[in-house]
């Protein structure tokens, strides 16, 4: 059986949205310390995402990041995207994220 190849399209959030890498699925990784306004600033990449991962959820209480606002913006711009709120430090949300990836493998 084939595996899963993850490609990080480096650069800023504007350029990667415009390039077709031949991928089957697109995932955007956001970070709590970077703020909850990225969807407004870079709508194209979020519009085309199959999943959005918000990392460092454990830092939300120490920042101005509002998950309710972020969730609403994702719903408005791309209601089909799966949203994962996780923390690599605490392990929060990692099981759901890993399950989603495992389902992709079964589909391809």
C-alpha positions as CSV (number, residue, x, y, z in Angstrom):
1,X,0.0,0.0,0.0
2,X,1.1,3.5,-0.7
3,X,1.9,6.0,2.0
4,X,1.2,9.7,2.4
5,X,3.5,12.3,1.1
6,X,3.3,15.7,2.8
7,X,4.7,18.7,0.9
8,X,5.2,22.0,2.6
9,X,4.9,24.7,0.1
10,X,7.1,27.3,1.7
11,X,6.7,31.0,1.4
12,X,4.0,33.2,2.7
13,X,0.3,32.5,2.7
14,X,-0.3,34.4,-0.6
15,X,1.9,32.5,-3.0
16,X,1.2,28.8,-2.1
17,X,-2.5,29.2,-2.9
18,X,-1.8,29.9,-6.5
19,X,0.4,26.9,-7.3
20,X,-0.9,23.4,-8.2
21,X,1.5,20.9,-6.8
22,X,-0.5,17.9,-8.0
23,X,-1.8,17.3,-4.5
24,X,-4.9,15.4,-3.6
25,X,-5.7,17.4,-0.5
26,X,-4.7,20.9,0.8
27,X,-4.1,21.6,4.5
28,X,-3.4,25.1,6.0
29,X,-1.7,25.2,9.3
30,X,-2.4,28.3,11.4
31,X,-0.8,29.1,14.7
32,X,-2.5,30.8,17.7
33,X,0.4,33.2,18.3
34,X,0.1,34.5,14.7
35,X,-3.5,35.7,15.4
36,X,-7.0,34.9,14.3
37,X,-7.0,37.4,11.4
38,X,-5.2,35.3,8.8
39,X,-8.4,34.2,7.0
40,X,-9.2,37.9,6.3
41,X,-5.7,38.6,5.1
42,X,-5.2,35.4,3.0
43,X,-8.6,34.2,2.0
44,X,-7.5,32.3,-1.2
45,X,-5.5,29.7,0.7
46,X,-8.2,29.1,3.2
47,X,-10.9,28.9,0.5
48,X,-9.1,26.0,-1.2
49,X,-8.2,24.1,1.9
50,X,-9.6,20.6,2.6
51,X,-8.5,21.0,6.3
52,X,-7.3,23.8,8.5
53,X,-5.1,23.0,11.5
54,X,-4.8,25.5,14.3
55,X,-1.7,24.6,16.3
56,X,-0.6,25.8,19.7
57,X,-4.2,25.8,21.0
58,X,-2.7,25.7,24.5
59,X,-1.6,29.3,24.1
60,X,-5.0,30.7,23.3
61,X,-5.6,31.9,26.9
62,X,-2.4,33.9,26.7
63,X,-3.2,35.6,23.4
64,X,-6.0,37.5,21.7
65,X,-6.8,34.5,19.5
66,X,-10.5,33.9,19.5
67,X,-11.5,30.4,18.3
68,X,-15.1,31.4,18.0
69,X,-14.2,34.1,15.5
70,X,-11.8,31.9,13.6
71,X,-14.4,29.1,13.4
72,X,-17.0,31.5,12.1
73,X,-14.6,32.9,9.4
74,X,-13.7,29.3,8.2
75,X,-17.4,28.5,8.0
76,X,-18.1,31.6,6.0
77,X,-15.3,31.2,3.5
78,X,-15.1,27.4,3.3
79,X,-17.8,25.4,5.0
80,X,-16.4,22.1,3.6
81,X,-13.0,22.4,5.3
82,X,-12.4,20.2,8.3
83,X,-11.1,22.2,11.3
84,X,-8.7,20.8,13.8
85,X,-7.6,22.7,17.0
86,X,-4.6,21.1,18.4
87,X,-1.6,21.4,20.6
88,X,1.5,19.4,19.9
89,X,2.7,20.3,23.5
90,X,-0.3,18.9,25.3
91,X,-1.6,16.4,22.7
92,X,-5.0,18.1,22.5
93,X,-6.7,17.3,19.2
94,X,-3.9,15.1,17.8
95,X,-6.0,12.0,17.7
96,X,-8.7,13.6,15.5
97,X,-6.0,15.0,13.2
98,X,-4.3,11.6,12.9
99,X,-7.7,9.9,12.2
100,X,-8.4,12.4,9.4
101,X,-5.0,11.6,7.8
102,X,-5.6,7.9,8.2
103,X,-8.9,8.3,6.4
104,X,-7.2,10.0,3.5
105,X,-4.9,7.0,3.2
106,X,-7.8,4.7,2.9
107,X,-9.4,6.8,0.2
108,X,-6.4,6.9,-2.0
